[in-house]
């Protein structure tokens, strides 16, 4: 009984270790292809443009509304909390740190995951089941350059640009509450934010956005490639892919917090 239990744990550990190794190997291959200039041919650039449009441009109106709505509420809460703990002198740095370092990239990553990652996972899974991937390989088309890298690159570009837009809208909406609580004019508010921004905050925003964008497309693609050869396996593939994706997003967030605390 005990021996059987130990064997089961060992088999599970080997299975997950092997799966993690294959996923990391796939990620490294994609990164290498992204660094090769010859990968960026006209066909690839067309796919990147189309994917950026679907991932980022189409959702800008709705995304702007959510950024203003959530940004206003959260900035208001932060300003109110700062007053409760007599941190009025640090409001600028608190707003900048919370917006750029934490909320903007994380919220953007969740939004793009819910909208685009599921679509990419389903798309690759359907192509796998319909043998479209095998057909492309038969015609000597590099799947990594033509299908995978454009989506990963578009995901990184989309998350980074939308995170910046979200941060700008969130900071702009914060003026409403600084005006209400502190009676601060717009020029003073802008000056306060500019004096509080550090290169470190922008670097964290860039790093996290690129990392989020990378996994937001990589994991759904990899999950789609692992789909079994039947249509009933597609929903399972999408579900597994999204679970792994959210784990990766939270892992990046935790890692970022640990690095910032050093």
Backbone as a ProteinNet text record, in pm:
[ID]
protein_1_A
[PRIMARY]
XXXXXXXXXXXXXXXXXXXXXXXXXXXXXXXXXXXXXXXXXXXXXXXXXXXXXXXXXXXXXXXXXXXXXXXXXXXXXXXXXXXXXXXXXXXXXXXXXXXXXXXXXXXXXXXXXXXXXXXXXXXXXXXXXXXXXXXXXXXXXXXXXXXXXXXXXXXXXXXXXXXXXXXXXXXXXXXXXXXXXXXXXXXXXXXXXXXXXXXXXXXXXXXXXXXXXXXXXXXXXXXXXXXXXXXXXXXXXXXXXXXXXXXXXXXXXXXXXXXXXX
[TERTIARY]
83.3	0	86.1	181.9	270.4	359.7	408.7	495.2	420.8	294.4	211.9	190.5	168.8	149.2	275	392.3	519.4	543.2	511.4	527.5	437.9	316.9	224.4	277.4	332.6	390.6	509.8	592.6	708.6	669	567.7	520.1	465.4	391.7	336	447.1	547.1	659.4	736.5	760.4	831.2	750	618.3	531.5	535.1	520.8	519.2	657.3	762.4	898.1	926.3	884.6	902.9	823.6	699.9	616	676.9	730.5	793.8	918.7	995.2	1116.3	1080.7	978.9	937.8	887.6	813	761.8	876.2	974.8	1090.3	1171.9	1185.2	1257.1	1186.7	1054.8	976.3	991.5	991	1006	1142.7	1248.4	1383	1394.7	1333.7	1335.8	1267.5	1154.8	1082.7	1165	1231.5	1314.6	1429.4	1491.9	1601.9	1552.8	1436.3	1380.4	1347.4	1303.7	1272.8	1397.4	1513.6	1638.9	1708	1653.5	1712.9	1647.1	1722.5	1663.6	1590.6	1640.2	1578.8	1437.4	1399.5	1264.4	1159.6	1201.1	1105.7	1091.9	1021.2	994.4	862	830	704.7	578.5	574	456	439.3	550.5	545.8	501.6	553.7	517.4	368.3	312	168.8	87.4	131.9	62.8	74.1	191.2	209.9	114.8	106.6	17.7	-127	-169.4	-307.5	-334.1	-237.1	-255.2	-256.9	-174.2	-175.5	-309.7	-364.2	-494.5	-603.2	-605	-706.2	-684.8	-559	-528.8	-541.4	-493.3	-485	-576.7	-571.8	-642.1	-793.1	-846.8	-992.1	-1052.5	-977.8	-1035.7	-1005.7	-940.7	-902.2	-1021.5	-1136.2	-1248.2	-1295.6	-1318.3	-1363.4	-1254.4	-1131.4	-1019.1	-1002.4	-1020.7	-1010.8	-1117.1	-1238.1	-1347.1	-1314.9	-1266.7	-1232	-1115.4	-1019.2	-904.2	-949.1	-1040.3	-1088.6	-1172.8	-1258.4	-1347.1	-1267.2	-1186.2	-1108.7	-1000.7	-939.2	-835.3	-887	-1004.3	-1062.3	-1091.6	-1152.5	-1188.9	-1065.2	-965.6	-848	-760	-741.6	-663.4	-732.6	-863.8	-938.5	-915.8	-915.8	-892	-750.6	-653.2	-513.3	-495	-553.6	-542.1	-608.5	-726.9	-798.6	-717.8	-656.4	-575.8	-451.9	-394.4	-276.9	-311.7	-429.5	-473	-501.3	-557.8	-588.4	-461.3	-349.6	-223.6	-124.7	-177.1	-96.2	25.3	2.1	109.8	90.8	36.2	8.8	133.4	248.6	372.5	423.4	371.4	419.3	314.5	208.9	101.1	151.8	237	289.3	363.4	455.5	533.7	446.4	347.4	257.1	174.7	120.3	39.5	123.9	243.6	331.3	370.7	412.5	456	341.2	225.9	113.2	65.9	61.7	10	106.9	230.8	327.1	382.7	416.4	483.8	389.1	265.2	177.7	50.9	-37.7	-173.3	-184.7	-122.2	-138.4	-95.9	27.4	65	-14.4	-45.8	-117.7	-260.3	-331.8	-469	-472.9	-377.8	-372.5	-349.4	-260.2	-232.8	-358	-433.9	-557.4	-657.6	-671.6	-765.7	-729.3	-602	-558	-569.1	-543.3	-555.2	-697.4	-793.3	-932.9	-982.9	-930.4	-981.1	-905.8	-773.3	-694.5	-631.7	-592.6	-524.4	-614.3	-740	-833.9	-852.9	-858.5	-876.1	-755.7	-634.8	-513	-504.1	-534.9	-532.3	-629.2	-751.5	-851.9	-808.2	-752.4	-708.2	-602	-499.9	-392.8	-444.8	-534.2	-589.8	-672.3	-752.8	-833.6	-743.7	-639.7	-545.5	-475.9	-448.5	-384.6	-481.2	-605.4	-703.2	-735	-741.7	-774	-653.4	-538.4	-414.2	-363.7	-406.2	-358.7	-211.1	-168	-27.6	60.7	14	90	96.6	-11	-13.6	87.8	92.8	190.3	333	357.8	490.3	523.1	420	439.8	486.2	439.4	478.9	602.3	676.2	803.1	785.5	672.8	648.7	687.9	774.2	820.5	708.1	655.8	544	583.6	705.7	749.5	753.8	812.8	825	691.3	608.3	485	367.2	357.9	241.5	270.5	380.4	401.9	466.7	579.8	651.1	566.5	490.9	406.6	307.4	249.8	153.1	222.5	338.7	412.5	459.8	515	562.1	446.1	332.2	214.2	163.8	170.3	128	215.4	345.7	438.4	416.7	402	380.3	246.4	142.8	8.7	1.3	54.3	49.2	129.2	245.2	328.8	259.6	205.6	140.3	12.3	-67.8	-191.8	-164	-56.8	-19.5	15.4	85.8	122.6	-2	-93.7	-219	-299.5	-306.9	-380.5	-320.9	-187	-120.5	-148.7	-143.7	-169.3	-312.2	-409.5	-549.5	-572.6	-509.7	-525.5	-466.7	-351	-289.1	-372.1	-429.1	-512.8	-638	-699.6	-820.3	-789.4	-664.5	-626.7	-634.1	-628.6	-635.5	-768.4	-873.9	-1006.5	-1001.7	-934.8	-933.5	-831.4	-720.1	-626.6	-687.7	-769	-839.9	-941.2	-1010.8	-1114.8	-1054.1	-947	-888.6	-790.6	-716.3	-606.5	-626.6	-727.1	-747.5	-631.3	-565.6	-445.7	-484.1	-421.6	-449.4	-376.8	-416.3	-364.8	-213.7	-162.6	-18.6	61.7	13	82.9	76	-37.6	-53.3	44.7	53.4	145.8	290.5	323	458.8	489.8	391.2	410.3	439.1	365.2	384.3	520.1	555.5	682.8	800.8	792.1	900.9	907.5	797.7	793.5	834.1	828.4	861.9	1012.7	1050.6	1190.9	1210.4	1332.8	1363.9	1327.6	1344.9	1313.6	1167.5	1075.7	933.5	903.6	962.7	942.8	1004	1119.1	1184.1	1099.4	1040.5	953.8	830	770.4	653.9	688.8	803.9	846.4	874.9	949.9	986.2	862.6	774.2	656	563.5	548.8	461.7	515	645.1	704.7	693.9	716.8	706.9	563.8	469	328	288.3	327.9	292.5	349.3	470.7	534.7	456.8	426.9	358.1	212.5	151.1	11	-12.4	88.7	76.6	148.2	261.5	338.7	261.6	204.7	137	14.3	-73.9	-185.9	-140	-33.3	18.7	67.3	145.7	199.7	87.1	-13	-127.1	-203.7	-219.4	-287.5	-213.6	-80.6	0.3	-11	-42.2	-51.8	-193.1	-282.1	-420	-425.1	-506.5	-526	-600	-590.7	-646.8	-797.3	-874.4	-1019.7	-1079.5	-1195.8	-1257.1	-1296.8	-1329.7	-1370.3	-1254.2	-1132	-1015.1	-986.5	-1049.5	-1021.1	-1059.3	-1183.8	-1217.3	-1125.5	-1084.3	-992.9	-858.3	-812.5	-685.5	-691.3	-801.7	-817.4	-821.8	-896.8	-906.6	-770.8	-698.2	-565.4	-469.5	-478.6	-391.5	-416.6	-543.2	-575.3	-534.1	-549.3	-506.1	-355.3	-279.3	-134.1	-94.7	-170.6	-140.7	-158.8	-268.9	-292	-189.3	-146.3	-39.5	89.1	118.5	239.3	231.5	114	97.1	121.1	61.7	81.4	225.7	289.9	429.7	519.2	492.3	569.6	547.3	423.3	392.1	465.2	463.8	532.9	683.8	738.8	882.1	920.9	836.8	862.5	865	770.5	766.2	889.6	933.3	1051.9	1175.8	1189.2	1305.4	1304	1185.3	1176.2	1210.2	1189.2	1215.9	1364	1444.6	1586.5	1660.9
-121.9	0	125.9	129.7	245.7	254.4	137.8	134.6	183.9	143.7	187.5	338.9	390.3	535	612.6	560.1	625.2	621.2	506	494.5	592.9	612.5	706.1	849.1	884.7	1018.3	1035.9	930.5	937.4	952.8	875.8	885.6	1025.1	1080.5	1215.1	1319.4	1305	1399	1393.4	1270.9	1253.4	1312.1	1291	1341.9	1494.1	1558.7	1704.8	1763	1696.3	1741.8	1733.9	1623.7	1606.1	1710.4	1736	1835.9	1974.9	2007.1	2137.4	2150.8	2043.7	2045.4	2070.9	2003.9	2023.3	2165.4	2219.8	2356.1	2457.5	2439.2	2529.6	2517.6	2396.4	2375	2446.4	2437.2	2507.4	2658.7	2708.7	2852.4	2901.3	2824.7	2862.9	2865.1	2765.9	2761.7	2885	2922.8	3041.9	3168.1	3178.4	3295.9	3305	3191.4	3190.2	3236.8	3189.1	3230.7	3380.1	3431.8	3574.2	3660.3	3605.4	3680.2	3667	3581.9	3563.4	3659.4	3751.5	3850.1	3787.1	3671.6	3608.5	3558.1	3549.6	3504.1	3607.1	3733.3	3842.1	3870.3	3780.1	3796.7	3869.6	3911.9	3985.9	3913.3	3782.1	3705.8	3710.6	3699.1	3704.7	3841.9	3946.9	4082.2	4108.3	4048.9	4063.9	3996.8	3878.9	3807.9	3886.4	3944.2	4024.6	4143.1	4213	4329.7	4291.4	4181.7	4136.7	4094.3	4026.5	3980.8	4096.9	4198.2	4317.4	4387.5	4392	4456.2	4383.1	4249.8	4171.8	4174.4	4173.8	4163.8	4296.4	4404.9	4532.9	4641.1	4661.7	4777	4765.1	4646.7	4628.9	4654.8	4632.7	4644.3	4779	4871.2	4998.9	5074.9	5089.1	5162.3	5100.2	4968.9	4901.1	4902.3	4884.2	4883.8	5021	5127.4	5263.1	5288	5240	5255.1	5181.8	5058.1	4981.5	5045.6	5097.2	5162.1	5282.4	5362.1	5479.7	5438.7	5336.7	5291.9	5233.6	5132.1	5068.1	5162.2	5238.1	5330.2	5434.1	5490.2	5592.3	5536	5419.9	5358.5	5324.8	5262.2	5216.4	5333.9	5432.1	5549.3	5622.7	5630.1	5692	5619.4	5487.5	5407.5	5430.4	5436.1	5456.2	5593.2	5696.9	5832.5	5840.1	5779.2	5778.6	5707.4	5596.3	5519	5598.1	5671.1	5752.8	5860.3	5918.2	6019.3	5956.3	5837.6	5770.9	5742.1	5715	5682.7	5800	5918.9	6042.6	6032.5	5985	5970.7	6067.2	6185.1	6281.4	6318.8	6325.1	6364.9	6258.4	6136.4	6027.5	5982.1	6058.3	6017.8	5999	6089.7	6079.5	5949.7	5915.2	5792.5	5668.3	5676.3	5562.3	5536.6	5643.9	5629.7	5575.3	5630.3	5585.7	5439.8	5403.6	5266	5167.6	5197.9	5106.1	5093.5	5206	5205.1	5140.4	5187.4	5139.3	5001.9	4981.7	4857.3	4739.1	4765.4	4654.7	4644.9	4741.5	4721.3	4724.6	4822	4837.3	4712.8	4660.5	4540.5	4416.6	4402.1	4282.9	4281.2	4393.9	4400.5	4382	4443.3	4428.5	4283.2	4216.1	4075.8	3989.6	4014.8	3938.8	3964.6	4090	4124.7	4055.5	4063.6	4002.4	3850.2	3794.1	3648.5	3602.2	3671.2	3631.1	3648.9	3749.5	3778	3703.4	3707.2	3658.4	3520.9	3491.6	3363.9	3245.1	3255.3	3146.2	3128.2	3240.6	3233.3	3168.2	3204.8	3147.3	2998.5	2962	2820.6	2740.2	2791.4	2722.9	2713.9	2822.6	2825.5	2720.2	2713.8	2615.9	2474.4	2454.1	2321.2	2272.7	2361.6	2324.3	2291.1	2370	2342.7	2209	2175.8	2046	1931.7	1942.7	1836.1	1819.9	1931.2	1926.6	1893.9	1867.7	1835.9	1951.7	2074.1	2191	2216.5	2189.8	2209.5	2114.1	1990.7	1892	1932.1	1992.5	2038.1	2150.1	2243.3	2352.5	2298.4	2200.9	2140.6	2067.6	2006.1	1935	2030.5	2154.5	2255.5	2334.8	2278.4	2336.7	2475.4	2498.8	2625.7	2609.3	2696.7	2691.1	2737.5	2645.3	2679.3	2783.9	2775.9	2871	3012	3027.7	3161.2	3214.8	3127.4	3174.8	3184	3090.4	3086.6	3133.8	3086.8	3106.4	3240.2	3272.1	3395.9	3520.5	3530.4	3650.1	3670.4	3562.2	3574.7	3611.1	3552.6	3585.5	3730.2	3770.8	3909.1	4006.4	3974.1	4060.7	4067.4	3955.4	3955.7	4044.7	4038.1	4122.4	4270.2	4301	4439.9	4491.3	4408.9	4450	4474.6	4382.1	4398.6	4520.9	4541.8	4656.7	4788.4	4799.5	4924.5	4949.6	4845.7	4862.8	4890.3	4833.3	4863.4	5010.8	5064.4	5206	5293.9	5255.3	5330.5	5325	5206	5189.5	5277.6	5277.9	5357.3	5506.2	5553.9	5696	5733.6	5650.1	5677.9	5671.9	5574.6	5558.7	5678.6	5724.5	5840.9	5967.1	5977.4	6093.9	6094.2	5978.8	5971.3	5997.2	5974.8	5999.7	6146.1	6234.2	6377.4	6415.1	6342	6371.8	6361.7	6261.3	6237.9	6325.3	6356.3	6449.5	6589.3	6622.2	6750.7	6752.5	6639.2	6630.9	6630.4	6550.6	6536	6648.1	6695.8	6788.3	6926.7	6940.1	7067	7103.4	7002.9	7024.8	7059.5	7160.8	7196	7099.8	7100.8	7004	7015.6	7138.9	7157.9	7099.1	7119.1	7064.9	6912.8	6858.9	6713	6651.6	6711.3	6661	6671	6782.2	6800.6	6696.9	6666.6	6567.6	6429.6	6392.3	6261.9	6253.5	6359.1	6359.3	6347.5	6418.5	6413.6	6278.1	6202.2	6073.1	5957.1	5977.2	5869.2	5845.7	5720.5	5681.5	5584.9	5577.2	5484.6	5341.5	5311.8	5178.1	5141.6	5237.7	5210.5	5178.5	5253.1	5228.4	5095.3	5060.9	4933.5	4815.9	4828.5	4721.8	4705.1	4818	4812.4	4742.6	4775.9	4715.7	4567.5	4532.3	4392.1	4304.9	4349.1	4269	4258.5	4366.3	4364.2	4267.6	4271	4179.7	4034.6	4011.6	3875.2	3824.2	3908.6	3870.5	3842	3932.5	3914.6	3787.1	3751.4	3629.8	3505.6	3492.6	3371.3	3370	3487.1	3494.3	3429.7	3430.8	3366.4	3231.5	3221.1	3097.2	2978.6	2995.1	2883.3	2835.1	2924.7	2876.3	2805.7	2854.9	2789	2648	2638.5	2508	2412.9	2465.5	2382.8	2333.7	2422.1	2382.9	2274.2	2280.6	2179.3	2042.2	2040.9	1915.9	1854.8	1913.7	1864.3	1726.6	1638.5	1506.8	1520.4	1417.8	1423.8	1397.3	1471.8	1462.8	1593.8	1627.5	1757.4	1772	1662.4	1670.4	1710.6	1700.6	1735.6	1885.8	1959.4	2102.4	2181.2	2164.3	2238.2	2204.2	2078.3	2036.9	2106.7	2116.7	2183.9	2330.5	2396.7	2538.3	2556.7	2470	2478.7	2457.7	2354.4	2328.9	2443.5	2496.1	2606.5	2730.4	2761.5	2880.2	2862.5	2742.1	2717.2	2737.7	2682.3	2698.7	2844.6	2914.5	3055.1	3140.5	3122.3	3202	3170.8	3045.2	3010	3084.2	3089.3	3158.5	3308	3368.1	3512.2	3544.3	3465.5	3489.5	3460	3362.5	3332.8	3450.8	3512.1	3629.6	3744.9	3762.7	3870.1	3847.6	3724.9	3694	3712.2	3665	3680.5	3827.5	3907.6	4051.6	4115.4	4077.6	4131.8	4091.6	3966.9	3920	3996.2	4018.4	4091.2	4236.8	4295.2	4435.1	4449.1	4341.6	4348.2	4331.1	4287.8	4266.6	4398
0	0	0	94.8	104.1	-19.5	-65.3	-183.3	-307.1	-318.6	-431.7	-427.9	-307.8	-291.8	-331.1	-289.7	-322.8	-474.1	-536.5	-681.2	-755.2	-704.5	-766.9	-758.9	-642	-624.5	-719.3	-729.5	-818.1	-964	-1006.1	-1144.8	-1174.3	-1078.9	-1096.8	-1105.1	-1017.9	-1018.4	-1150	-1198.4	-1326.2	-1440.8	-1437.2	-1542.3	-1548.5	-1433.5	-1431.2	-1461	-1416.1	-1446.6	-1595	-1656.4	-1800.1	-1878.4	-1833.1	-1899.8	-1888	-1769.1	-1748.5	-1835.2	-1846	-1928.7	-2075.2	-2124.5	-2263.5	-2287.8	-2190.2	-2204.3	-2205.9	-2117.2	-2114.1	-2242.5	-2293	-2418.4	-2533.3	-2536.6	-2639.7	-2626.1	-2502.8	-2478.7	-2526.4	-2498.6	-2540.7	-2693.1	-2758.1	-2904.8	-2962.5	-2903.7	-2951.9	-2930	-2814.8	-2786.2	-2886.8	-2915.6	-3013	-3149.3	-3191.8	-3321.2	-3321.4	-3207.4	-3198.8	-3214.7	-3181.5	-3189.4	-3324.2	-3410.6	-3543	-3642.5	-3702.4	-3795.3	-3913.5	-3961.4	-4078.7	-4051.4	-3924.5	-3891.1	-3930.3	-3937.3	-3960.6	-4110.2	-4178.4	-4321.6	-4340.7	-4464.3	-4488.2	-4443.4	-4462.4	-4421	-4270.1	-4199.3	-4053.6	-4005.5	-4067.7	-4027.1	-4048.9	-4153.1	-4178.6	-4068.2	-4025.2	-3917.2	-3786.4	-3759.8	-3639.1	-3638.1	-3751.4	-3761.2	-3735.7	-3797	-3779.2	-3634.7	-3572.9	-3435.3	-3337.5	-3358.7	-3273	-3283.5	-3404.4	-3423.4	-3344.6	-3354.5	-3283.8	-3132.8	-3090.3	-2947.8	-2874.8	-2936	-2865.3	-2921.4	-3051.6	-3109.8	-3095.4	-3120.6	-3117	-2978.9	-2874.3	-2739.6	-2673.5	-2744.5	-2682.7	-2622.9	-2693.4	-2631.8	-2500	-2499.9	-2378.8	-2272.4	-2314.7	-2222	-2156.3	-2233.9	-2179.7	-2073.8	-2101.3	-2004.4	-1874.6	-1885.6	-1765.3	-1690.5	-1764.7	-1700.5	-1618.9	-1676	-1603.6	-1482.8	-1502.2	-1394.9	-1278.5	-1308.1	-1201.6	-1147.9	-1237.7	-1195.2	-1098.5	-1127.1	-1040.4	-901.5	-898.4	-769.8	-688.7	-752.4	-679	-636.5	-724.6	-686.2	-571.5	-578.4	-468.9	-338	-343.5	-223.9	-170.7	-261.8	-221.3	-156.6	-218.4	-163.7	-26.1	-15.1	112.1	219.8	184	278.3	321.3	226	258.2	360.6	346.9	443.7	579.7	579.4	707.1	786.2	714.9	782.4	779.4	750.3	751.4	659.4	536.7	438.7	321.1	349.6	244.1	164.3	231.4	164.9	68.4	82.2	-3	-104	-119.1	-209.4	-352.6	-398.9	-535.5	-559.3	-471.1	-487.9	-469.6	-380.5	-360.2	-486.6	-544	-665.4	-780.2	-797.9	-906.5	-888.1	-768.2	-742.3	-763.4	-708.4	-719.4	-864.4	-936.3	-1072.8	-1170.6	-1173.4	-1271.9	-1237.4	-1110.6	-1072.6	-1057.9	-1017.6	-982.1	-1066.2	-1051.5	-1100.9	-1253.3	-1318.3	-1463.4	-1540.8	-1521.8	-1598.6	-1559.6	-1431	-1385.9	-1440.3	-1429.2	-1478.4	-1629.9	-1699.8	-1845.6	-1885	-1813.2	-1842.2	-1824.5	-1719.4	-1697.8	-1809.1	-1851.3	-1957.3	-2088.5	-2127.4	-2252.1	-2244.5	-2127.3	-2109.6	-2135.4	-2075	-2089	-2232.1	-2301.3	-2435.6	-2545.6	-2541.3	-2654.8	-2632	-2509.8	-2486.2	-2514.5	-2473.6	-2501.4	-2651.9	-2725	-2870	-2937.4	-2893.5	-2951.2	-2919.7	-2797.1	-2758.9	-2843.9	-2858.4	-2940.5	-3085.7	-3138.2	-3277.9	-3305.4	-3220.8	-3241.7	-3221.7	-3123.8	-3098.3	-3218	-3273.5	-3390.9	-3509.4	-3529.6	-3638.5	-3617.7	-3491.6	-3462	-3493.9	-3449.3	-3470.7	-3619.4	-3692.3	-3836.1	-3923.3	-3859.8	-3931.9	-4018.7	-3987.3	-4061.3	-4032.8	-3909.1	-3875.8	-3955.9	-3969.7	-4046.9	-4193.8	-4244.5	-4383.3	-4405.4	-4310.9	-4321.7	-4319.3	-4233.7	-4227.9	-4358	-4419.3	-4546	-4655.4	-4652	-4750.6	-4705.4	-4610.5	-4564.2	-4502.4	-4437.7	-4369.6	-4222.5	-4176.1	-4037.2	-3944.4	-3864.3	-3776	-3672.8	-3624.6	-3521.9	-3577.8	-3696.2	-3755.8	-3805.8	-3862.8	-3926.1	-3829.6	-3734.7	-3645.5	-3503.4	-3446.4	-3303.5	-3269.1	-3332.9	-3301.7	-3325.6	-3436.6	-3453.9	-3340.1	-3289.3	-3179.9	-3048.4	-3025.1	-2902.7	-2907.1	-3020.6	-3035.5	-3021.5	-3083.2	-3073	-2929.8	-2857.4	-2717.7	-2632.3	-2652.4	-2576	-2608.4	-2736.5	-2777.3	-2726.5	-2733.3	-2691.6	-2541.4	-2462.2	-2316.8	-2273.9	-2334.5	-2298.2	-2331.2	-2452	-2492.8	-2413.9	-2390.8	-2314.9	-2166.6	-2113.5	-1974.7	-1959.8	-2058.2	-2055.2	-2066.1	-2156.1	-2170	-2040.3	-1982.1	-1856.5	-1747.1	-1738.1	-1634.6	-1652.7	-1776.6	-1804.3	-1765.6	-1804.6	-1772.3	-1621.7	-1557.9	-1413.4	-1338.8	-1382.3	-1318.7	-1343.5	-1463.9	-1494.8	-1408.5	-1391	-1308.4	-1161.8	-1121.4	-983.4	-944.7	-1043.9	-1014.7	-949.7	-985.1	-928.7	-776.7	-726.7	-581.8	-509.5	-576.1	-513.1	-506.4	-604.8	-601.5	-487.8	-468.4	-365.6	-225.2	-206.7	-73.9	-39.3	-138.5	-110.2	-171.7	-256.9	-324.6	-414.8	-471.3	-552.5	-696.3	-753.3	-892.5	-985.1	-1112.2	-1208.5	-1227	-1234.6	-1255.1	-1138.8	-1017.5	-900.2	-898.6	-940.7	-945.4	-1045.8	-1164.5	-1266.4	-1217.4	-1155.3	-1102.3	-995	-911	-806.3	-864.7	-969.7	-1032.3	-1101.7	-1175.4	-1247.7	-1150.2	-1039	-940.1	-869.1	-873.5	-804.7	-894.1	-1026.7	-1119.7	-1120.9	-1111.7	-1119.8	-1236.6	-1283.2	-1392.5	-1353	-1226.5	-1174.1	-1198	-1178.5	-1197.9	-1344.4	-1434.7	-1577.3	-1619.2	-1559.7	-1591.5	-1544.2	-1426.8	-1374.9	-1462.9	-1501.5	-1590.4	-1720.8	-1779.5	-1906.3	-1889.6	-1784.9	-1762.5	-1740.9	-1653.5	-1623.1	-1743.3	-1818.2	-1935.8	-2040.5	-2064.8	-2162.2	-2115.7	-1986.1	-1932.3	-1939.9	-1901.2	-1909.4	-2054	-2144.1	-2285.1	-2343.4	-2298.7	-2349	-2308.4	-2179.1	-2132.8	-2176.2	-2194.4	-2234.2	-2370.5	-2455.9	-2586.5	-2591.4	-2523.5	-2529.5	-2472.5	-2354.4	-2288.4	-2366.7	-2415.5	-2498.2	-2625.2	-2688.1	-2808.4	-2773.5	-2667.7	-2627.4	-2588.1	-2517.2	-2478.1	-2600.1	-2699.6	-2822.4	-2897.2	-2895.5	-2964.4	-2898.2	-2768.3	-2694.1	-2697.6	-2774.8	-2782.8	-2848.3	-2795.2	-2854.9	-2987	-3071	-3206.5	-3209.8	-3131.1	-3140.7	-3090.2	-3142.1	-3114	-2967.1	-2901.3	-2761.4	-2670.3	-2721.4	-2640.4	-2644.1	-2736.3	-2750.4	-2624.8	-2571.4	-2447.6	-2330.5	-2322.3	-2215.2	-2231.4	-2355.3	-2384.3	-2343.6	-2376.7	-2342.2	-2190.8	-2122.5	-1976.7	-1910.5	-1953.5	-1897.1	-1926.5	-2048.3	-2086.2	-2002	-1975.8	-1896.8	-1751	-1698.2	-1560.1	-1547.1	-1641.3	-1638.6	-1659	-1743.5	-1770.2	-1645.9	-1574.8	-1454.2	-1346.1	-1339.3	-1244.8	-1282.4	-1412.3	-1458.8	-1431.6	-1451.5	-1426.2	-1279.6	-1191.5	-1048.2	-1007.1	-1072	-1041.2	-1079.4	-1193.8	-1235.5	-1138.6	-1093.8	-999.2	-866.7	-817.3	-691.3	-706.6	-819.1	-844.3	-850.8	-913.1	-921.6	-783.3	-698.9	-563.5	-482.3	-501.4	-430.2	-474.9	-605.8	-658	-611.1	-602.9	-557.1	-409	-333.2	-190.1	-155.9	-254.9	-228.7	-213.1
[MASK]
++++++++++++++++++++++++++++++++++++++++++++++++++++++++++++++++++++++++++++++++++++++++++++++++++++++++++++++++++++++++++++++++++++++++++++++++++++++++++++++++++++++++++++++++++++++++++++++++++++++++++++++++++++++++++++++++++++++++++++++++++++++++++++++++++++++

